């Protein structure tokens, strides 16, 4: 059975991939803070997105960060929801 963190990561990633073509022209190089399959806000750095996510969702820590890029990038820690 998948954990809440795995479910959050999968839901966010699927939503991000679907929206990516529309995001590239206006948000390329930005970092999307995501929760529950929705983009909450864009940030200039992965760190800024992570700090905002940690503050906004401190109750359960479920969020993820994705870079808006047409080249797949593994952000390591930042590409996974934080529990």
URPEWO-V519767 format. One record per helix or strand of 2 or more residues. SS is the DSSP state (@ for helix, = for strand). FROM is the first residue (numbers start at 0). TO is the last residue. If there is no record, write none. Layout:
SS	FROM	TO
SS	FROM	TO
//
This chain:
@	3	26
=	30	34
=	37	42
@	45	55
=	63	66
@	75	78
//
